[in-house]
Amino acid sequence: MRRCIVVCVVVVLGMRSALPADPPAQDEQRTVVLDTTGFWRLHHTLAPPVVADDDGVKPILAVGQKWLHEKTPEPPVDWRTPGFDDSAWLRGPARIAAKSPLLSRLCLRGKFLVTDPARVRGLRLTVGYYGGAILYINGTEIARGNLKPGEAGRLGLAETYPEEAYFFGRIDTWQHLTGGEAAKLDRIRTRLLENVAVPSALLRKGVNVVAIEVVRPAEHKCVHKEPARKRPTPFLLNWATCAIRRVQLTADDSQGLVQNAVRPSGLQLWNSNLMANDFALDFGDTTEKLRPVEISGVRNGSFSGKVVLGSDKPILALQTAVSDLRGAGTIPASAVRIRYGVPWGDEPGASERYLTAPVLLGALAESPPEEIPVCETTRLWRSAKVAESPRPVFGAVVPVWVTVDVPAQARPGSYEGTLTLRAKDEAPLRASVRLTVADWTLPDPDDYRTWVELIQSPDTLVEEYKLKPWSDAHFKMIAAAMRHLNRIGSRILYVPVICHTNIGNEESMVRWIAKGDGTYTWDFSIMERYLDTAERYMGKPKIVCFWVWEKFMFPTADDPKTFEQYRPGRRPARLADGPDEYIGRGPKVTVLDVATGKTENRHLPYILDPESKTIWRPLFEELRKRMERRGLADAMMLGTPSDIVLRKDHFAFFNDVAPGLPWVNHSHFDLMRLYEAGGAKLGYYSTVINVWFPGCPEDGRRYGWQRKELHAHLRSRWGRDFFPLTTWRHVAEINIAGEQRGIGRLGADFWKVIKDRRGRRMGRVFNRYPECGWRSNDLCSSLLAPGPEGPIATVRYELMHEGVQDCEARIFIESALTDEKQRAKLGEDLAKRCQDALDERIRFMIKGMSSLNLDGYIPGPATNAAHSWWNSLTIEGHKWFIASGWESRSSELHALAGEVAAALAKE
C-alpha cells in the first residue's frame, strides 16, 4: 500500500519545525465516541460584548460601525433535539468555532449511533470551555457550569472572569505571549465539566445528539485599562470569552454504539459547503445521510457544488460520470465539468483545530489522479494540543467539484441528475445533483461591468515547467492560463518593453536590435504572438500596458533629489533598493543578435540623455501602427509606477516620445494629482488605502460601478493567497458596492515558483530582481495553481468567479433602481424587495469578511473592525458566514434579477 507521508505540503509563512511527538495514547480501557478533533456542527450568535462596570452591565459598541451592533439570529428552539436538521450549520472540529469578543453564544451538536441502548456502559462527557456551558443529551440538560440555574441563567451571562484572566503584559511592544504564559492563561480561563455521567435512560436506538451551549460572561471592568503605551482606544479586548476548548464523550467499551471520533473504515462520500475548505484530515460523519449537491445559478454563467470522497485506504482509478440534468428542460452532461481537489494553499488558523498538519485541497485538477494516496502528516508547533484525543486515522481524501456551465438558452426552473463515482475494488457511489436556474441571463464576460484584473506571468510558467521561453510548449501553457482570465472577465495585458520589472520578467518581450549607430530596430514577433494568444483565449484586451518605467529608473548619480518634493508632507522614500548598476543609467532591455539568434540584456542610455528620444520615439510609432492594425490603439497605456512616481522631467520625456498615452499606476495612494502636475494622464489605477467600502446602507449607498475613471482596489502583499473564501467570494462586490470599479492587481499564475534546496516554494519570480521590489505592493497572490498539464483553477478562483457573476446581477438591479424611468417600471414592491436584499448582502458581506476583533491595536476604537476588516488575514467572520444562509441570499439575488428583467421588458 502506497502512503503519502507529508510534513507540510502547503505554503505557510514563518512556520517552525514540526514537532515529532504524537499525542499521548488514550486509555485503552475506554472507547472515545466523540472528540474535540472529530466533526461537529456549530452555530454562532454574534452580539456586541458587554462589560460589568461599577455602575452595571453596559454594551461595548464600536464607534461608527453600526453593522457590529446588530445581533445575529439565535438558533431555533429545538436545536438540541435529535430530529433537528443541522445540515446548514458550520461543520468541522470543535475548535473551528470563531474566536471573537462578539461571540455571545456558541452551540455545538455532535452525533453518534447507538445500536442497543441497554448495552451501553459508563457513558461520560467532559467539556472544557471559556464562559459558561450547558450540556444536553437528546434535548435533556444533564449539567451546567458557571451559569445560574433555569432558563434565566441559560439566557443570561456566565460568571465574569477575574482580572488575572486578562493579558496586558506587553501590548505596548506588540509582542505575543510566550508558550508558558499562554498555557498559564489558558488554565486560568478554561472551566471544566468533567466526567459528567450520561443517564442510560436518555439514550435511544439510532442517532443520539450531544448538544453543548456555551455562553459568554460580561467582560471584567479591567478592559478599560490603558496599556503601558497609551493608545487612543477606550477599551482592550484581547481574547474571546466564549469558546470551546475540549470536548470528549467516552464509554467503558464499544458495546451497543458506534464511535464517531475518527475516520471510519471503508469508502465514504459526504457533503461539503462550497464556502468551506476541505482538508486531507477530514472524514464524513457516520450519522449524516448524503444530501443532494445543490447548485443555484443563472443562464450563461458557471456555478458549482461539491461532495467529498474519502477512505482509510488509497483511492485507485477514480472515475466519475454525470447524467444529463432534466427538469424544466434538458442540460446535457457535456455542460457539466467535474474536477478534483488536490493539495495546494493554506487557510489561516487551520492547524490549530487538527492534531497534525492539515493539507488543504485547494486546487482543482481537471482529471482525477490515478491514485489518491493516504496522506499522513506530523504535528506542527501550532497544532491542537488535546492530550486525551485519539490518534488520527489518516486517509485518502478528494473533493469532487460539479460545475455547471448553464447554457444561455436554458429554461428557468429546476433540474436534477446523478453523479456516479467509481473506484477500483469499491462499489459505486451516487449523489443527486440539483440545479435551480433563475430567469435571468448573465452578460458575456466581454461585457462585464465589474473590473477584474488578473495578471498573467509567462516567467512563472517557464520556471514551473522548465520550458524554453516563448516556445510552442510555453505558449500552450500561456493559453491555458488565459482561458481562466477569459471566464472571469479579466481583459488587461502587460507587455514588458524593459527587463526586470515588478512582474518578474527576465527579458523584455520586445526584442531590441542594435543598428550600430546608437539607434535600434525591433523584433515584435514574441509580442505579436502573445497578443494573438490573448485575443484567441482570453478575449480582446481592454488595456495593453507597455511596461517602460520602473522604480530603479528614478534616481540618478547627478540628481540626489528625494521623492519628498513630489509628495509634499510625506517622508522621503527609499529610492534604490537594488544594485547600484542602475544609478545614472537607463533600464535593461533584451538585445537580439539577428545573425546568431542570441540575446543578452543591456542597459539603454539614461532616458534624459539627448540620444534617448531618437531611440524611444520610433519604438512607439511602430507600436501604435501595430496596435491600430489590431483595433487596440485605444487600449494602449504606459506603465508602471507604484508609490514612486515619475519625476516631472520623466513625464515630459514620455509625453514627447509617446504623446497622448495614459498611464497605469498601482499604489498605496491615489496619486492622480501627481500625474496632473506632471502633465500626464492616469488611465487606470488601483490603490490600497484611498478606497471606500460600503457601510450601513441607511447612512448612504455608493455605486462604484458608475464611476467614469477606472479605479480598482489593489490587493497588496498583505492580501496573500490565504485570505478566507468569504473574502474571495465578495471582494469584487464589496468594491463595486463601494466607490471602486472593481478589484485590481491580482496574480493569475503568480504562484511561488522559486524553490529552496529542499524543494519548498519560497518566492515568486520577481524575487529574483531586488531592484524592482515594491515591498508591500509586491504581487503576492495567485488565483491559479500548477497542474500537470498547465495552470488550473484554485478554489479561491472559483469562489471569486461566482462572486463576479453576483456583481453583474447586483449592477443590473442597481442600474434599474437608480434610473428614475426604469424604477417606475419595477413598481414600489419589487423596488423595495430589491433594495432590501442588496442592503442585506452588504451587512452580511462586511461581517463575514471581517476579523470580528475589537482590539484597538491600531489607533481608533475597534480599529480592526472599523478600518481594516477588509485587509485582515484572520478567518473569524468567515466561520460565521459559512452558516449564515449565503446560498439563499445568492439565489434571491438571481431571482430578483429575473423579476427586474421581466418588469423592464413590459411595454
Secondary structure, DSSP 4 states (H G I P E B T S, - for coil): --EEEES--S--TT--PPP-PPPPPPPTTSEEEEETTS-EEEEEEE---EEEETTEEEE---TT-GGGTSPPPPPPTTTTSTT---TTSEEE-GGGS---TTEEEEEEEEEEEES-GGG----EEEEEEESEEEEEETTEEEEEESS-SHHHHHTS-BPPPPGGGS--TTGGGTPPPPHHHHHHHHHHH-EEEEEEE--GGG--SEEEEEEEEEEPBPEEGGGGPPPSS--S-S----S-SSEEEEEEEEESSSTTEE--SSPPSSEEEEE--TTS--BTT----TTSPPPPEEEEEEET-EEEEEEEEEESS-EES-EEEEPPEEESSEE-GGGEEEEEEESB---TTGGGGSSS---BB-EEESS--SEE-EEEE---TTS---TTSPPP--BEEEEEEEEEE--TTPPSEEEEEEEEEE-TTS--EEEEEEEEEEEEEPPPGGG--SEEEEE--HHHHHHHHTPPTTSHHHHHHHHHHHHHHHHHT--EEEEESSSS-TT--SS-SSEEEE-SSS-EEEE-HHHHHHHHHHHHHT-S-SEEEEE---GGGS-BTTB---GGGGSTTSPPPP---S-GGGTTS--EEEEE-TTT--EEEEEPPPTTSTTHHHHHHHHHHHHHHHHHHTT-GGGEEEE---SS---HHHHHHHHHHSTT--EEEEESS--HHHHHHTT--EEEEEESSS------GGG----GGG-SSEEEEE--TTS-TT--HHHHHHHHHHHHTTTSSEEEEEESS----EE-TT--EEE-GGGG-GGG--GGGS----SEEEETTEEEEBHHHHHHHHHHHHHHHHHHHHHHHTSHHHHHHH-HHHHHHHHHHHHHHHHHHHHHHS-------SSSTTHHHHT-GGG----HHHHHHHTTTHHHHHHHHHHHHHHHHHHHH--
